[in-house]
Amino acid sequence: MLAALASWPGAVWLQESGTAYLVVNAAHILGIGLVLGAILPLDLRLMGLFRQAPLAILAPFLSRAAAVGLAVALLTGLWLFSVRPDHYVENTAFLAKMAMLAFALVNIGLQHAHGGYRRALVSGVVPWTVRLVAAASACLWLGVLLAGRWIGFL
């Protein structure tokens, strides 16, 4: 299955074109930047910093920006993975990144399903459970970033 993935036309194009690989890799970094650039300020606000910023205005915008960044990062990440899938599935850093990414995605679901999050958007009062999930989010996304950088060193 990994060999078939590495031979699909998109993977072959990236394998044969340094410029194409560069562009897709840059788009991946852009997506990561957008995710972290939106999620971290939102998490910090939910944890109690920047209280002067109204959650009702800030949260929907940052959540949508993070969603766009996540979509770009996931699509380009899968594309980059297809270039050398056999290498990545044996890379400890890649596996750590995928585990943290899975936890981060579950954490997003928990935060958005939590009634306290929705009430905090309306009232501006953030319950401790929402603060805790926001702290976990910040740690997980920073872990995903660090593990992603670590991949190239293994």
C-alpha distance (Angstrom), angle and dihedral (degrees) to the residues before:
residue distance angle dihedral
M1 . . .
L2 3.81 . .
A3 3.80 90.5 .
A4 3.80 90.2 52.0
L5 3.79 90.1 50.5
A6 3.80 91.2 50.7
S7 3.79 90.5 51.8
W8 3.81 99.5 51.5
P9 3.82 111.8 115.8
G10 3.81 95.0 -107.6
A11 3.80 92.0 54.9
V12 3.80 92.6 45.0
W13 3.81 90.0 50.8
L14 3.81 91.0 53.6
Q15 3.81 91.0 45.0
E16 3.81 91.3 53.5
S17 3.80 100.8 37.8
G18 3.76 120.9 60.2
T19 3.79 89.3 -172.2
A20 3.80 93.5 53.6
Y21 3.81 90.6 47.9
L22 3.80 89.9 49.4
V23 3.82 92.5 52.0
V24 3.81 94.6 47.0
N25 3.80 90.8 45.4
A26 3.82 90.5 50.0
A27 3.81 90.0 49.4
H28 3.82 88.5 51.6
I29 3.80 90.5 52.7
L30 3.81 89.8 47.3
G31 3.80 90.2 53.1
I32 3.80 91.4 48.8
G33 3.79 90.3 48.9
L34 3.77 91.2 51.3
V35 3.81 92.7 48.4
L36 3.79 94.1 48.9
G37 3.79 93.7 37.4
A38 3.79 89.9 57.3
I39 3.81 103.4 31.5
L40 3.80 98.7 48.0
P41 3.83 96.3 53.7
L42 3.81 89.8 46.0
D43 3.80 91.9 48.3
L44 3.80 91.0 47.9
R45 3.81 90.5 50.5
L46 3.80 90.8 49.0
M47 3.82 89.6 49.3
G48 3.79 89.8 57.2
L49 3.78 106.3 -91.9
F50 3.81 123.5 120.2
R51 3.81 92.0 23.1
Q52 3.80 91.0 170.0
A53 3.82 89.1 70.2
P54 3.82 108.1 89.3
L55 3.80 110.5 -123.4
A56 3.80 93.5 -151.1
I57 3.81 89.5 63.7
L58 3.79 100.8 31.1
A59 3.82 101.9 45.3
P60 3.82 100.8 56.3
F61 3.81 92.6 47.5
L62 3.81 94.8 46.0
S63 3.81 92.4 43.7
R64 3.81 91.3 53.7
A65 3.81 92.5 45.2
A66 3.80 89.9 50.7
A67 3.81 90.6 48.5
V68 3.80 91.2 54.1
G69 3.81 90.7 47.4
L70 3.79 90.9 47.6
A71 3.80 91.9 51.4
V72 3.82 91.2 50.3
A73 3.82 92.5 45.3
L74 3.81 93.6 47.8
L75 3.80 95.2 46.9
T76 3.79 94.8 45.7
G77 3.80 91.5 40.6
L78 3.79 91.3 55.3
W79 3.79 89.2 47.5
L80 3.81 92.2 50.9
F81 3.81 90.1 45.9
S82 3.81 89.4 56.3
V83 3.81 90.9 63.5
R84 3.83 93.7 67.8
P85 3.81 108.7 3.1
D86 3.81 94.5 156.1
H87 3.81 89.5 56.6
Y88 3.80 94.4 48.3
V89 3.81 97.3 48.4
E90 3.82 88.1 58.6
N91 3.82 94.5 45.7
T92 3.82 112.7 102.9
A93 3.80 92.6 -154.5
F94 3.80 91.9 51.8
L95 3.80 91.0 50.4
A96 3.81 90.4 48.7
K97 3.80 89.7 49.3
M98 3.81 91.9 50.7
A99 3.82 91.7 48.8
M100 3.80 92.5 50.0
L101 3.80 90.8 44.2
A102 3.81 89.8 53.7
F103 3.80 90.9 50.0
A104 3.82 90.8 46.3
L105 3.81 91.0 53.0
V106 3.80 91.7 48.4
N107 3.81 88.0 48.2
I108 3.82 90.3 54.8
G109 3.79 89.1 53.4
L110 3.79 91.2 49.4
Q111 3.79 92.7 49.7
H112 3.78 94.8 48.4
A113 3.81 93.5 43.4
H114 3.79 91.6 50.3
G115 3.79 112.9 101.1
G116 3.80 90.0 -147.2
Y117 3.79 90.7 64.7
R118 3.80 92.6 54.6
R119 3.81 91.5 45.4
A120 3.82 89.9 49.4
L121 3.80 90.2 55.2
V122 3.80 89.9 56.2
S123 3.80 101.1 37.1
G124 3.81 101.8 27.4
V125 3.82 88.8 -132.6
V126 3.80 108.9 122.9
P127 3.83 117.1 -154.9
W128 3.79 119.3 -137.9
T129 3.82 91.0 -110.9
V130 3.80 90.8 59.1
R131 3.82 89.6 47.0
L132 3.80 90.1 51.6
V133 3.80 93.4 50.3
A134 3.82 89.4 47.2
A135 3.82 90.7 52.3
A136 3.81 90.0 49.9
S137 3.81 89.0 49.0
A138 3.80 93.1 53.1
C139 3.81 91.7 48.3
L140 3.80 93.6 46.2
W141 3.81 95.3 48.5
L142 3.80 91.8 47.3
G143 3.80 87.7 48.9
V144 3.81 90.6 51.8
L145 3.80 88.9 51.7
L146 3.81 94.0 48.9
A147 3.79 93.7 45.4
G148 3.80 89.7 49.3
R149 3.79 90.6 54.6
W150 3.81 89.7 45.7
I151 3.82 92.0 57.6
G152 3.79 92.7 76.5
F153 3.80 92.1 54.1
L154 3.81 96.0 57.7
